[in-house]
């Protein structure tokens, strides 16, 4: 259920405290169970989902880097571009070429 919430709300994801309350568990149990079940932290999972959607928005939907930044929950285009480059090793602009 937590995973579904994160995937549906990538542009404005809940904090871990809010997510724990939504799935009726404690924060520590949520973090522990999420890591145990998915073999990744909540933060790293959210980053992966955001980057996969970003790549799709850029390639399939031909959205601008600015639009993708907003759609994936980054307040500033530069923050998104830095995160994208760190994740994929190339900038969003390079991907579109």
N, C-alpha and C positions, 0 to 999 in steps of 0.2 A: 504494500500500500504506500509506503514511504517513497519507493522508487517511482511509482506512478505519479504521485504528487510532484516530485522534482521534475519529472519529464514534462508534465503539463504546464508547469509554471517556471520555465527556465528564465523568462524575461524578468521575473520578480519572485525568486524562490523564497520560501520561508526560512527563517533562521533555524538552527538545530533545535532550539528551545520550542519554537512555534511548531516545527515538524513533529517533535516528540509529543506535544499536546494534541495535535491532530490525529496521531496514530495511537493515542492513549497509552503512552509509556514514558519512562524517564529518559532524559538526554543520554545518560551514560549507557543505559540498556539499548537505546536506539543506535548509538555509535558502535557498541560492541556487536550487536546482532547484525547490523548492516555490513560491517567489516567481515564478520564471520560468514555471512550468507553470500555476499557478492565479491569477497576478496579485494575490496577497495574501500577507501574511506568515503564518507558522504561528499566531502569537498572534491576529491579526485573524480568521483562518479559524475558529479554535476559539471565539472570541467570537461570531462569526456563527452557528455551529452551536448553541452554547448558547442564544443568544437566540431562534433559530427554534424550538428544542425547548421552551424555556420558554413561549413564546407559545402553542404547541400544548397544552402541559400545562395552562395556565391556562384557555384557551378550550374546547378539545375535551374534555379529561379532567376539568375542573373541580377541579383540585388546588389546595390552599392555597398561598399564597406561600412559606410555610415548606417545604412538601414540594417545591416546584419548586426552591427554593434548593438543597436537598440533592441532588435528582436531576440538577442541572446543575453540580454541583461547587463550589458556594459554601458556605463553612463557616458563614457567618452570613447571616441573612435581610437584614440591613441592607446588606451588601456586594452581595448579589444585587439588591436593590431599586435601589441606586445605579447599578449597571451597566445594569440594565434601562432605567431612566429616561434614562441617558446615550445608550443605543442607540436607543430608540424615541421619546424625548421625552415619555413619560407614565409614570407609576408602574404597577407590576403591579396595584395595587388599582383604579386608574382604568380599566385595560383590562378588568377583570372586570365593570365596571358596565354 
